[in-house]
């Protein structure tokens, strides 16, 4: 139960960070003003957040499956 709560909190944080990056990258003003290196970095970080989010979701799914099997 503790691990599930920790993963759920981590997932919420990842989703917030990811949404913030998506909004920033969707802002035409940011894209027009920011240097290309910064935009590329933001895109890389968003991709890393996507990967981390998928891993946490997978871990939560595995915990849920173990919980169902244990019943």
KAVEN-V984203 format. One record per pair of residues at least 4 apart in sequence whose C-alpha atoms are under 8 Angstrom apart, sorted by the first residue. I is the first residue (numbers start at 1). GAP is how many residues later the second one is. Records with the same first field share a line. If there is no record, write none. Layout:
I=GAP + GAP
This chain:
1=4
2=4
3=4
4=4 + 56 + 59
5=4
6=4
7=4 + 49 + 52 + 53
8=4 + 52
9=4
10=4 + 46
11=4 + 42 + 45 + 46
12=4
13=4
14=4 + 35 + 38 + 39
15=4 + 38
16=4
17=4 + 32
18=4 + 28 + 31 + 32
19=4
20=4
21=4 + 21 + 22 + 25
22=4 + 24
23=4
24=6
25=5 + 6 + 14 + 17 + 18
26=5
27=4
28=4
29=4
30=4
31=8
34=4 + 5
35=4
36=4
37=4
38=4
39=4
40=4
41=4
42=4
43=4
44=4
45=4
46=4
47=4
48=4
49=4
50=4
51=4
52=4
53=4
54=4
55=4
56=4
57=4
58=4
59=4
60=4
61=4
62=4
63=4
64=4
65=4
66=4
67=4
